[in-house]
Amino acid sequence: MSSPTKDRPWLIRTYAGHSTASASNALYRANLAKGQTGLSVAFDLPTQTGYDSDHVLSRGEVGKVGVPVCHLGDMRQLFADIPLEQMNTSMTINATAPWLLALYIAVAEEQGVDPSTLQGTVQNDLIKEYLSRGTYICPPKPSLRMIGDVAEYCYKHIPKWNPMNVCSYHLQEAGATPEQELSFALATAIAVLDELRPRVPEADFPVLAGRISFFVNAGIRFVTEMCKMRAFVDLWDEILAERYGVEDPKFRRFRYGVQVNSLGLTEQQPENNVYRILIEMLAVTLSKRARARAVQLPAWNEALGLPRPWDQQWSMRMQQILAYETDLLEFDDLFDGNPAVDAKVEALKDGARRELASLDGMGGAIGAIDYMKAQLVGSNAARLGRIERNETTVVGVNKWQHGEPSPLMDADGGIMTVDAAVEAEQIGRLNDWRAARDAAAVDAALAELRSAAREGRNIMPASIAAARAGVTTGEWAEEMRAIHGEYRGPTGVSASPSNMTEGLDDIREAVATASTKLGRRLKFLVGKPGLDGHSNGAEQIAFRARDCGMDIDYRGIRLTPEELVRTALEDGAHVVGLSILSGSHIPLVEDMMERMRAAGLGDIPVIVGGIIPEEDAARLRAMGVARVYTPKDFELNTIMRDIVALVDPGAVAAE
């Protein structure tokens, strides 16, 4: 039935930021002029993980996957000539969320804006960082306390601001089933609500609970995904009513933003991704009862590299056509009373409730981090196995691989690249900032921040004061590291083989033969140098190598080339595999290869995987890299055979 009044469209956003604050500001203003109705800020990996641009771990990562923000001056430039009182700004930031929000508040004050009027969101979800994205800093308990600090401060001082996006997006990117995405995200929300409940008067808790929002994923199985969103709506309402006694329905609304699936975007025939993105958007827009409040879409070429402004514009136009040209927003819910939809929703809810009960028995989300990580790695392995066995069809990948060359792939390779000079220029600006600030004011601000963190006080007031004083991102995060310590999350890859060894007999035999010749089991070191926390590929390579009988050494994310070379030397690695998806593969691999040769390991084969253009792949091979793999190399068994061939060519040749 048609609605008496047409619904307002969702917020139309583009996830954007790169190179420098100045370049990103120009991109934001251009996108707003094209009809974008909200901002979604992408920060680079040093900013996300609490390092300044000149830190050793920042090498090669500055400005690659987002904008570097080292201090108030960068944030000021990022939002120059953008009136923040009119903006709804989403900042995809987690470990350093208190700090980036503090900088945003300080810039708003400089613009003459009353911070209490600000609208937007900080993602501020550390639990999914341990499970999937990897940009955490501190251990879970103090991190949960910092999430609570932001939520409590926003409740009191910025009431229209969403202090947290419970983020299930990266859970699906890591292989989560719909039931896992539902339950793991809701378990995270429960952990946060339990942290917040004692912080406010009981009568005020429903209002605070009502500010918690979600950020979800929508995959290609769009009917299931639409039903998943309806299940989210029901389960959130149920949890707030039954577990927390929230009586007012408006505070139990499931409010969410979405970016549709990037996991399913293909390097092969990338133009097909346009259709995938459109279909996935329907899952979160067709159902009025479970419609997204804000939508941002990936670009067709994100499996190739960084999208250009035109590519982002194309995705934004997709949203605008659906919102403004079709009659979608003129109708009530299209699926109410549909028996097939109702049955699927109930099945998803039942599965999620069972999983939530199991998580509760483990102490909730914080206690179950190791379990959830292992489950995601296993689910992703099963997903990839289905594609390899052709049980799941992916057009252009495992079926209908032959097609015409894409006219969209022009001279720039169909992507945007970040100028290599950006890093040095950013470091220069950072040094100028440090030299010009009041050192005594900085020292006093850091001392107060340290005291607040040590004493368990809310760190937001001290963080805002530090932002005004000129403290840098790395200095803020260093105080958190000093007080709370650092954390290394679980890898989800145990030393014991899984039950997924069927069909691997020939590779296991080749590994055994090679191992006999080597005098011990083939040792495969899997490493992630730099700050890239997208560990799914590395985990799946390690998982399959282990099941093929190799002795794997995978210690997780964020290791320096120096640490990896030392490990290769001490453990006697026969092959070294590096996974880098942030675009920083050239400087990191170059450093790694130089260190390997200096350590006398120049004869050890090195293989590299990532989102790597062919021109860069040729440069890596010229450095001595034995094999380069990109997302199109989805057959893991082929990679396993390559590894065996690199250490024992005869073993595979005899197959």
C-alpha positions as CSV (number, residue, x, y, z in Angstrom):
1,M,0.0,0.0,0.0
2,S,1.3,3.5,-0.9
3,S,2.3,5.7,2.1
4,P,0.4,8.9,2.7
5,T,3.7,10.8,2.6
6,K,6.9,9.9,0.9
7,D,9.7,8.8,3.2
8,R,12.9,10.8,3.4
9,P,15.9,9.2,1.7
10,W,18.6,7.7,3.8
11,L,21.9,9.7,4.3
12,I,23.9,9.3,1.1
13,R,27.6,9.0,1.9
14,T,30.9,8.1,0.2
15,Y,33.6,6.6,2.3
16,A,36.6,8.8,1.3
17,G,39.9,10.2,2.3
18,H,43.4,9.9,0.9
19,S,46.8,11.5,0.5
20,T,46.5,14.6,2.7
21,A,44.0,16.6,4.6
22,S,44.0,19.3,1.9
23,A,43.3,16.8,-0.9
24,S,40.6,15.0,1.1
25,N,39.0,18.3,1.9
26,A,38.7,19.1,-1.8
27,L,37.2,15.7,-2.4
28,Y,34.6,16.1,0.3
29,R,33.5,19.5,-1.0
30,A,33.3,18.1,-4.5
31,N,31.2,15.2,-3.3
32,L,28.9,17.5,-1.3
33,A,28.4,19.6,-4.5
34,K,27.4,16.4,-6.4
35,G,24.6,15.6,-4.0
36,Q,26.2,13.7,-1.1
37,T,24.3,14.4,2.1
38,G,26.7,13.3,4.7
39,L,30.5,12.8,5.2
40,S,32.2,9.5,5.8
41,V,35.9,9.9,6.7
42,A,38.5,7.3,6.0
43,F,41.7,7.6,8.0
44,D,45.0,6.2,7.1
45,L,46.5,3.2,9.0
46,P,48.9,5.2,11.2
47,T,46.1,7.4,12.3
48,Q,43.9,4.4,13.0
49,T,46.5,2.6,15.0
50,G,47.9,5.6,16.9
51,Y,51.1,6.5,15.2
52,D,52.4,9.7,13.8
53,S,53.4,9.8,10.2
54,D,57.1,9.6,11.0
55,H,56.9,6.5,13.1
56,V,58.9,3.4,11.8
57,L,55.7,1.4,11.5
58,S,54.1,4.2,9.4
59,R,56.6,3.8,6.5
60,G,54.8,3.3,3.3
61,E,51.3,3.6,4.9
62,V,50.9,7.4,5.1
63,G,47.8,8.6,3.1
64,K,47.3,5.2,1.4
65,V,43.9,3.9,2.7
66,G,42.7,7.2,4.1
67,V,43.7,10.6,5.3
68,P,46.6,11.2,7.8
69,V,45.5,13.3,10.8
70,C,48.4,13.9,13.2
71,H,47.1,16.9,15.1
72,L,44.6,19.8,15.2
73,G,46.1,21.5,12.2
74,D,45.4,18.4,10.0
75,M,41.8,18.2,11.3
76,R,41.3,21.9,10.8
77,Q,42.4,21.6,7.1
78,L,40.3,18.5,6.6
79,F,37.1,20.4,7.4
80,A,38.1,23.8,6.0
81,D,35.1,25.6,4.5
82,I,32.8,22.8,5.5
83,P,30.2,24.1,8.1
84,L,30.2,21.4,10.8
85,E,26.9,22.5,12.3
86,Q,25.3,21.5,9.0
87,M,27.1,18.2,8.6
88,N,26.3,14.6,9.6
89,T,29.8,13.2,9.8
90,S,30.8,9.5,10.2
91,M,34.3,8.8,11.2
92,T,35.5,5.2,10.8
93,I,37.8,5.2,13.7
94,N,38.2,2.8,16.6
95,A,41.3,2.6,18.8
96,T,41.9,6.3,18.5
97,A,38.2,7.2,18.5
98,P,38.3,9.4,21.7
99,W,41.2,11.3,20.1
100,L,39.7,11.9,16.7
101,L,36.4,13.0,18.3
102,A,38.4,15.3,20.5
103,L,40.0,16.9,17.4
104,Y,36.6,17.2,15.7
105,I,35.1,19.0,18.7
106,A,38.1,21.3,18.9
107,V,37.7,22.2,15.2
108,A,34.0,22.8,15.6
109,E,34.7,25.2,18.5
110,E,37.2,27.0,16.3
111,Q,34.4,27.4,13.7
112,G,32.2,28.9,16.4
113,V,29.9,25.8,16.5
114,D,28.3,24.8,19.8
115,P,29.5,21.1,20.2
116,S,26.1,20.2,21.6
117,T,24.6,20.7,18.2
118,L,27.1,18.3,16.3
119,Q,25.6,15.3,14.5
120,G,27.5,12.2,13.4
121,T,29.1,9.0,14.5
122,V,32.4,7.5,15.6
123,Q,32.6,3.8,14.9
124,N,34.4,3.2,18.3
125,D,34.0,-0.6,18.1
126,L,37.2,-2.3,19.4
127,I,35.8,-5.9,19.7
128,K,35.5,-6.3,15.9
129,E,39.0,-5.0,15.6
130,Y,40.3,-8.0,17.5
131,L,38.2,-10.3,15.3
132,S,38.6,-8.9,11.8
133,R,40.0,-5.5,11.0
134,G,43.1,-5.4,13.3
135,T,43.4,-1.6,14.2
136,Y,43.3,-2.2,17.9
137,I,45.9,-0.8,20.4
138,C,45.1,-1.7,24.0
139,P,43.7,-4.9,25.6
140,P,39.9,-5.5,25.6
141,K,39.0,-4.3,29.1
142,P,40.6,-0.9,29.0
143,S,39.4,-0.5,25.4
144,L,35.9,-1.2,26.5
145,R,36.3,1.4,29.2
146,M,37.4,4.0,26.5
147,I,34.3,3.1,24.4
148,G,32.3,3.9,27.5
149,D,34.1,7.2,28.1
150,V,33.1,8.4,24.6
151,A,29.5,7.2,25.0
152,E,29.2,8.8,28.4
153,Y,30.7,12.1,27.3
154,C,28.5,12.3,24.1
155,Y,25.4,11.6,26.2
156,K,26.2,14.5,28.5
157,H,27.7,17.0,26.0
158,I,26.9,16.0,22.4
159,P,23.4,14.4,22.6
160,K,22.8,14.1,18.9
161,W,26.1,12.3,18.3
162,N,26.2,8.5,18.0
163,P,29.1,7.4,20.2
164,M,29.4,4.0,18.8
165,N,28.7,2.0,15.6
166,V,28.5,-1.7,16.6
167,C,30.3,-2.9,13.5
168,S,29.3,-6.2,11.9
169,Y,30.6,-5.1,8.5
170,H,34.1,-6.5,9.0
171,L,32.7,-9.7,10.6
172,Q,31.1,-10.6,7.2
173,E,34.2,-9.5,5.4
174,A,36.1,-12.0,7.6
175,G,33.7,-14.8,6.5
176,A,30.9,-14.6,9.1
177,T,27.6,-16.4,8.4
178,P,24.5,-14.4,8.9
179,E,23.9,-16.0,12.2
180,Q,27.5,-15.2,13.3
181,E,27.2,-11.6,12.1
182,L,23.9,-11.2,14.1
183,S,25.1,-12.8,17.3
184,F,28.7,-11.5,17.4
185,A,27.6,-8.0,16.8
186,L,24.8,-8.1,19.3
187,A,27.1,-9.7,21.9
188,T,29.4,-6.7,21.4
189,A,26.5,-4.3,21.9
190,I,25.6,-6.1,25.1
191,A,29.1,-5.8,26.4
192,V,29.0,-2.0,25.7
193,L,25.6,-1.6,27.3
194,D,26.8,-3.5,30.4
195,E,29.7,-1.1,30.6
196,L,27.5,2.0,30.2
197,R,24.7,1.0,32.6
198,P,26.5,1.9,35.8
199,R,27.7,5.3,34.4
200,V,24.3,7.0,34.3
201,P,21.2,7.2,36.5
202,E,18.8,4.3,35.8
203,A,16.1,6.7,34.4
204,D,18.6,8.0,31.8
205,F,19.9,4.6,30.6
206,P,17.2,4.2,27.9
207,V,18.2,7.4,26.2
208,L,21.9,6.4,26.2
209,A,21.0,2.9,24.9
210,G,19.0,4.6,22.1
211,R,22.2,6.4,20.9
212,I,24.0,3.1,20.1
213,S,23.9,2.5,16.4
214,F,25.2,-0.2,14.1
215,F,27.2,-0.5,10.9
216,V,26.4,-3.6,8.9
217,N,27.3,-5.4,5.7
218,A,25.0,-6.7,3.0
219,G,26.2,-9.5,0.7
220,I,25.1,-10.8,-2.6
221,R,22.5,-13.2,-1.3
222,F,20.2,-10.2,-0.9
223,V,17.0,-12.0,0.2
224,T,18.9,-13.6,3.1
225,E,20.6,-10.3,3.8
226,M,17.3,-8.4,3.8
227,C,15.9,-11.0,6.2
228,K,19.1,-10.7,8.4
229,M,18.3,-6.9,8.7
230,R,14.8,-7.7,9.8
231,A,16.2,-10.2,12.3
232,F,18.5,-7.5,13.6
233,V,15.6,-5.1,14.2
234,D,13.6,-7.8,16.1
235,L,16.5,-9.1,18.2
236,W,17.7,-5.6,19.2
237,D,14.2,-4.7,20.3
238,E,14.0,-7.9,22.2
239,I,17.4,-7.5,24.0
240,L,16.7,-3.9,25.0
241,A,13.2,-4.7,26.3
242,E,13.9,-8.0,28.0
243,R,17.5,-7.7,29.2
244,Y,17.6,-4.0,30.0
245,G,14.0,-3.1,30.6
246,V,13.8,-0.3,28.1
247,E,10.1,0.5,27.8
248,D,9.9,3.3,25.2
249,P,10.0,1.7,21.7
250,K,11.8,4.7,20.2
251,F,14.8,3.9,22.3
252,R,14.7,0.3,21.0
253,R,14.9,1.2,17.3
254,F,17.7,-0.6,15.4
255,R,19.5,2.4,13.8
256,Y,22.1,1.4,11.3
257,G,24.3,2.5,8.5
258,V,25.7,0.2,5.8
259,Q,28.5,-0.3,3.4
260,V,27.7,-3.2,1.1
261,N,30.0,-6.2,0.7
262,S,33.6,-5.6,-0.5
263,L,34.6,-9.2,0.1
264,G,32.7,-10.3,-3.0
265,L,34.1,-7.7,-5.4
266,T,36.2,-9.4,-8.0
267,E,39.5,-8.4,-9.7
268,Q,38.3,-10.6,-12.7
269,Q,35.8,-8.8,-14.9
270,P,35.5,-5.9,-12.3
271,E,32.8,-4.2,-14.3
272,N,30.5,-6.9,-13.0
273,N,30.9,-5.4,-9.5
274,V,28.5,-2.6,-10.4
275,Y,25.6,-5.1,-10.5
276,R,26.8,-6.8,-7.3
277,I,26.8,-3.4,-5.5
278,L,23.3,-2.5,-6.8
279,I,21.8,-5.8,-5.8
280,E,23.4,-5.7,-2.3
281,M,22.1,-2.1,-1.8
282,L,18.5,-3.5,-2.3
283,A,18.9,-5.7,0.8
284,V,19.1,-2.6,3.0
285,T,16.7,-0.3,1.2
286,L,13.7,-2.3,0.0
287,S,12.4,-3.3,3.4
288,K,11.0,-0.2,5.1
289,R,10.9,-1.8,8.5
290,A,14.6,-2.5,8.4
291,R,15.9,0.3,6.1
292,A,19.4,1.7,6.6
293,R,19.6,5.3,8.0
294,A,22.8,5.9,5.9
295,V,24.3,4.1,2.9
296,Q,27.8,4.2,1.5
297,L,28.8,2.0,-1.4
298,P,32.1,0.7,-2.6
299,A,33.2,1.5,-6.1
300,W,33.3,-1.1,-8.9
301,N,37.2,-1.1,-8.9
302,E,38.0,-1.5,-5.2
303,A,39.4,-5.0,-5.8
304,L,42.0,-3.3,-8.0
305,G,43.0,-0.4,-5.8
306,L,42.0,3.0,-4.7
307,P,38.9,4.3,-6.5
308,R,39.1,7.6,-8.4
309,P,36.6,10.5,-7.8
310,W,34.6,9.4,-10.9
311,D,34.3,5.8,-9.6
312,Q,33.0,7.1,-6.3
313,Q,30.6,9.4,-8.1
314,W,29.2,6.4,-10.1
315,S,28.4,4.6,-6.9
316,M,26.8,7.7,-5.4
317,R,24.6,8.1,-8.5
318,M,23.4,4.5,-7.9
319,Q,22.0,5.6,-4.6
320,Q,20.5,8.8,-6.0
321,I,18.6,7.0,-8.8
322,L,17.1,4.5,-6.3
323,A,16.1,7.2,-3.8
324,Y,14.9,9.9,-6.2
325,E,13.8,8.3,-9.5
326,T,12.1,5.2,-8.3
327,D,8.9,5.0,-6.3
328,L,10.5,2.9,-3.5
329,L,10.0,5.6,-0.8
330,E,6.3,6.0,-1.5
331,F,5.2,2.6,-0.2
332,D,4.9,0.8,3.2
333,D,6.9,-2.3,3.9
334,L,6.9,-4.6,0.9
335,F,7.5,-7.8,2.8
336,D,5.2,-7.6,5.9
337,G,3.2,-10.8,6.0
338,N,5.3,-12.6,3.5
339,P,5.5,-16.3,4.7
340,A,8.9,-17.0,3.1
341,V,10.4,-13.9,4.6
342,D,8.9,-14.5,8.0
343,A,10.2,-18.1,8.1
344,K,13.7,-17.0,7.1
345,V,13.7,-14.2,9.7
346,E,12.6,-16.6,12.4
347,A,15.3,-19.2,11.4
348,L,18.0,-16.5,11.6
349,K,16.8,-15.3,14.9
350,D,16.8,-18.8,16.4
351,G,20.3,-19.4,15.2
352,A,21.5,-16.1,16.5
353,R,19.8,-16.7,19.9
354,R,21.6,-20.0,20.3
355,E,24.9,-18.5,19.5
356,L,24.3,-15.6,21.9
357,A,23.5,-18.1,24.7
358,S,26.9,-19.8,24.0
359,L,28.7,-16.5,24.1
360,D,27.0,-15.6,27.3
361,G,28.3,-18.8,28.8
362,M,31.8,-17.8,27.9
363,G,31.5,-14.5,29.7
364,G,30.1,-12.4,26.8
365,A,32.0,-10.8,23.9
366,I,35.1,-10.0,25.8
367,G,35.5,-13.5,27.2
368,A,34.7,-15.1,23.8
369,I,37.2,-13.2,21.6
370,D,39.4,-16.2,20.9
371,Y,36.4,-18.4,20.2
372,M,34.8,-15.9,17.8
373,K,38.0,-15.3,15.9
374,A,38.5,-19.1,15.4
375,Q,34.9,-19.4,14.2
376,L,35.3,-16.6,11.7
377,V,38.5,-18.2,10.3
378,G,36.7,-21.5,9.9
379,S,33.7,-20.0,8.3
380,N,35.8,-18.1,5.8
381,A,37.8,-21.3,5.0
382,A,34.5,-23.1,4.3
383,R,33.3,-20.2,2.1
384,L,36.5,-20.3,0.0
385,G,36.4,-24.0,-0.2
386,R,32.9,-23.8,-1.8
387,I,34.2,-21.4,-4.4
388,E,37.2,-23.6,-5.2
389,R,34.9,-26.7,-5.5
390,N,32.5,-24.7,-7.8
391,E,29.7,-25.3,-5.2
392,T,29.3,-21.5,-5.1
393,T,29.3,-19.8,-8.5
394,V,31.1,-16.5,-8.8
395,V,30.7,-15.1,-12.3
396,G,33.9,-14.4,-14.0
397,V,35.9,-16.2,-11.3
398,N,35.1,-19.9,-11.4
399,K,32.6,-19.7,-14.2
400,W,32.3,-17.8,-17.5
401,Q,35.9,-16.5,-17.1
402,H,36.3,-15.4,-20.7
403,G,35.0,-12.1,-21.8
404,E,35.8,-8.9,-23.6
405,P,38.5,-6.5,-22.3
406,S,36.9,-3.7,-20.2
407,P,36.9,-0.2,-21.7
408,L,36.8,1.1,-18.2
409,M,40.4,0.1,-17.7
410,D,42.2,3.1,-19.1
411,A,45.8,4.3,-19.0
412,D,45.9,4.8,-15.3
413,G,45.0,1.1,-14.7
414,G,41.5,2.0,-13.6
415,I,42.5,3.2,-10.2
416,M,44.0,6.2,-8.4
417,T,47.5,6.0,-7.0
418,V,48.9,8.1,-4.1
419,D,51.9,10.2,-4.9
420,A,55.0,8.7,-3.2
421,A,56.0,12.3,-2.2
422,V,52.9,12.6,0.1
423,E,54.6,10.8,3.0
424,A,57.7,13.1,3.1
425,E,55.5,16.2,2.8
426,Q,53.2,15.1,5.6
427,I,56.3,14.4,7.8
428,G,57.5,17.9,7.0
429,R,54.3,19.5,8.1
430,L,54.3,17.4,11.2
431,N,57.8,18.6,12.2
432,D,56.7,22.2,11.5
433,W,53.7,21.7,13.8
434,R,55.8,20.3,16.6
435,A,58.3,23.1,16.3
436,A,55.6,25.9,16.4
437,R,53.6,24.7,19.4
438,D,53.9,25.6,23.1
439,A,56.0,22.7,24.5
440,A,55.0,23.5,28.1
441,A,51.3,23.4,27.2
442,V,51.8,20.0,25.5
443,D,53.6,18.6,28.5
444,A,50.9,19.8,30.8
445,A,48.1,18.4,28.6
446,L,49.9,15.0,28.4
447,A,50.4,14.9,32.1
448,E,46.7,15.5,32.7
449,L,45.7,12.8,30.1
450,R,48.1,10.3,31.8
451,S,46.5,11.1,35.2
452,A,43.0,10.7,33.8
453,A,43.8,7.3,32.3
454,R,45.6,6.0,35.3
455,E,42.9,7.1,37.7
456,G,40.1,5.7,35.6
457,R,38.5,9.1,35.0
458,N,36.7,9.8,31.7
459,I,39.5,10.6,29.2
460,M,37.5,12.8,26.9
461,P,37.9,16.2,28.7
462,A,41.7,15.6,28.9
463,S,41.8,14.5,25.3
464,I,40.0,17.7,24.1
465,A,42.4,19.8,26.1
466,A,45.3,17.9,24.6
467,A,43.9,18.5,21.1
468,R,43.8,22.2,21.7
469,A,47.3,22.2,23.1
470,G,48.8,20.7,20.0
471,V,49.3,17.1,21.1
472,T,49.8,14.6,18.2
473,T,48.0,11.4,17.5
474,G,51.1,9.3,18.3
475,E,51.6,11.2,21.6
476,W,48.0,10.6,22.6
477,A,48.2,6.9,21.8
478,E,51.5,6.5,23.5
479,E,49.9,7.6,26.8
480,M,47.2,4.9,26.3
481,R,49.9,2.3,25.6
482,A,51.9,3.3,28.6
483,I,48.9,3.1,31.0
484,H,47.0,0.1,29.5
485,G,49.6,-1.8,27.6
486,E,49.5,-3.2,24.1
487,Y,47.6,-6.3,22.9
488,R,48.2,-9.0,20.3
489,G,44.9,-10.4,19.2
490,P,44.3,-14.1,18.4
491,T,45.0,-15.3,14.9
492,G,42.2,-17.9,14.8
493,V,44.7,-20.4,13.3
494,S,45.6,-23.2,15.7
495,A,48.6,-25.5,15.2
496,S,46.3,-28.6,14.7
497,P,44.8,-29.5,11.3
498,S,41.1,-28.9,10.8
499,N,38.5,-31.3,9.5
500,M,38.8,-29.8,6.0
501,T,41.7,-31.9,4.7
502,E,39.5,-33.9,2.2
503,G,40.9,-33.5,-1.3
504,L,44.4,-32.5,-0.1
505,D,46.0,-35.9,-0.2
506,D,48.2,-35.2,-3.2
507,I,49.5,-31.9,-1.8
508,R,50.0,-33.5,1.7
509,E,52.1,-36.2,0.0
510,A,54.2,-33.6,-1.9
511,V,54.8,-31.7,1.4
512,A,55.8,-34.9,3.1
513,T,58.2,-35.8,0.3
514,A,59.8,-32.3,0.3
515,S,60.0,-32.4,4.1
516,T,61.9,-35.7,4.0
517,K,64.4,-34.2,1.6
518,L,64.7,-31.1,3.8
519,G,65.3,-33.2,6.9
520,R,62.4,-31.7,8.8
521,R,58.9,-30.5,8.1
522,L,58.6,-27.7,5.5
523,K,58.6,-24.5,7.5
524,F,56.4,-21.7,6.1
525,L,56.5,-18.3,7.7
526,V,53.4,-16.1,7.0
527,G,53.8,-12.5,7.9
528,K,52.0,-9.2,7.7
529,P,54.5,-6.3,7.7
530,G,53.4,-2.8,8.3
531,L,50.0,-1.7,9.7
532,D,47.6,-3.5,7.4
533,G,45.2,-5.3,9.7
534,H,43.2,-7.1,7.0
535,S,44.3,-10.5,7.9
536,N,41.7,-12.7,6.2
537,G,44.0,-13.7,3.3
538,A,47.0,-14.4,5.5
539,E,44.8,-16.5,7.8
540,Q,43.4,-18.6,5.0
541,I,46.9,-19.2,3.5
542,A,48.2,-20.3,6.9
543,F,45.0,-22.4,7.5
544,R,45.4,-24.3,4.2
545,A,49.1,-24.6,4.5
546,R,48.7,-26.2,8.0
547,D,46.0,-28.6,6.6
548,C,48.4,-29.5,3.8
549,G,51.0,-30.7,6.4
550,M,53.3,-27.7,6.5
551,D,54.8,-26.4,9.7
552,I,53.3,-22.9,9.8
553,D,54.5,-19.9,11.7
554,Y,51.8,-17.1,11.7
555,R,51.9,-14.7,14.6
556,G,49.3,-12.2,13.4
557,I,49.4,-8.6,12.2
558,R,51.6,-5.5,12.5
559,L,55.1,-6.9,12.5
560,T,58.1,-5.0,11.2
561,P,60.3,-6.4,8.4
562,E,63.1,-6.6,11.0
563,E,61.0,-8.8,13.3
564,L,59.9,-11.0,10.4
565,V,63.5,-11.5,9.1
566,R,64.7,-12.3,12.7
567,T,61.9,-14.9,13.0
568,A,62.8,-16.4,9.6
569,L,66.4,-16.7,10.7
570,E,65.7,-18.1,14.2
571,D,63.0,-20.6,13.1
572,G,64.7,-21.8,9.9
573,A,61.9,-20.8,7.5
574,H,62.0,-22.6,4.1
575,V,59.5,-20.1,2.5
576,V,58.4,-16.7,3.6
577,G,54.9,-15.4,2.6
578,L,53.9,-11.7,3.0
579,S,50.4,-10.3,2.9
580,I,49.9,-6.6,2.3
581,L,46.6,-5.1,1.3
582,S,47.1,-1.5,2.1
583,G,49.0,-0.5,-1.0
584,S,52.3,-0.2,0.8
585,H,53.8,-3.4,-0.7
586,I,56.7,-1.7,-2.6
587,P,58.5,0.0,0.3
588,L,57.8,-2.8,2.8
589,V,58.9,-5.6,0.5
590,E,61.9,-3.7,-0.6
591,D,62.9,-3.3,3.0
592,M,62.2,-7.0,3.7
593,M,64.3,-8.2,0.7
594,E,67.3,-6.1,1.7
595,R,67.1,-7.4,5.3
596,M,66.8,-11.0,4.1
597,R,69.9,-10.7,2.0
598,A,71.8,-8.9,4.8
599,A,70.9,-11.8,7.2
600,G,72.2,-14.4,4.7
601,L,68.7,-15.5,3.8
602,G,68.8,-14.4,0.2
603,D,68.1,-17.9,-1.1
604,I,64.9,-18.3,0.9
605,P,61.9,-17.9,-1.5
606,V,59.6,-14.9,-0.7
607,I,56.0,-14.8,-2.0
608,V,53.7,-11.8,-1.7
609,G,50.0,-11.4,-1.8
610,G,47.8,-8.3,-1.9
611,I,45.9,-5.8,-4.1
612,I,48.9,-5.3,-6.4
613,P,48.7,-3.8,-9.9
614,E,50.7,-5.7,-12.6
615,E,53.3,-2.9,-12.9
616,D,54.0,-3.2,-9.2
617,A,54.1,-7.0,-9.4
618,A,56.8,-6.7,-12.0
619,R,58.8,-4.4,-9.7
620,L,58.4,-6.9,-6.8
621,R,59.7,-9.7,-9.0
622,A,62.6,-7.6,-10.0
623,M,63.4,-7.3,-6.3
624,G,63.7,-11.1,-6.1
625,V,60.1,-12.0,-5.1
626,A,59.4,-15.5,-6.3
627,R,55.6,-15.3,-6.7
628,V,53.0,-12.5,-6.6
629,Y,49.4,-13.3,-5.9
630,T,46.3,-11.0,-6.1
631,P,42.6,-11.6,-5.4
632,K,42.2,-13.3,-8.7
633,D,44.4,-16.2,-7.4
634,F,41.5,-17.7,-5.4
635,E,42.6,-21.4,-5.8
636,L,44.6,-21.8,-2.6
637,N,45.7,-25.3,-3.6
638,T,47.6,-23.9,-6.6
639,I,49.4,-21.6,-4.2
640,M,50.2,-24.6,-1.9
641,R,51.7,-26.5,-4.9
642,D,53.8,-23.4,-5.8
643,I,55.2,-23.3,-2.2
644,V,56.2,-26.9,-2.4
645,A,57.8,-26.4,-5.9
646,L,59.8,-23.4,-4.6
647,V,61.6,-25.6,-2.0
648,D,61.6,-28.9,-3.9
649,P,60.8,-28.6,-7.6
650,G,61.1,-32.3,-8.0
651,A,58.4,-33.1,-5.6
652,V,55.7,-31.4,-7.7
653,A,57.2,-32.3,-11.0
654,A,56.8,-36.0,-10.0
655,E,53.1,-35.5,-9.3
